[in-house]
Amino acid sequence: MKNWKERLLLGYRTFTSGKANVQQSLYKDLIVNGQKPKIMVICCSDSRVNPSDIFHTNPGDIFEHQNVANIVPGVDSLGSSYGTLAAIEYAVTVLKVEVVVVIGHEACGGIKGCIDGMGYNSSGYVGKWISIFNEVHERLLKLNIPKEKLQLEMELEGVRQSLKNLMTFNFVEEAVNSGQLELLGTHFSISTRTLSIMDNKGEFSSF
Ligand SMILES: [Zn+2]
């Protein structure tokens, strides 16, 4: 058995003597006054996509939720996906974040699984989860997108769909319409570390 405990403790000690030591007062403030993040980020569980790194943030800045393929289910496909929805409800109604950011990413395994048909015939939980995006996949297939572009197009379309699904929840729709909340779609390229941001027409531009 590999010594994961040693590896984790080594990282932990580096953290406590470094960043955590420098940010002592920030950590104390966050426990005395509580968290007041203005940003919620929904991103993939993928180990290569870390919102705190990408946006260079501190503890207390981002309320994060990670799941396979950064999917927000719609109100009609709830199933047993309450974990994602509980995080969104808490962020919007209790923390009153000002923006919910959905990050899609390059080489997403969940999206690839959906393209490969896992969402149609899997008895496992990953297949059941990504089947939420079967409709997105079917929509793209009708557009005859070249095979080599399908992965990226589906990653982008998945972000668009998650933003649409967010608006199917009354508490999100009300917060957006009252000006309390903005929704932002983004995509992160791991190979080039490029962030693309979606405009209100659904087009992505690199920054
Ligand atoms: Zn992913």
Residues whose N, C-alpha, C, O or C-beta is under 5 A from the ligand:
A	BS01	ZN	C44 D46 A69 C108 G109 G110
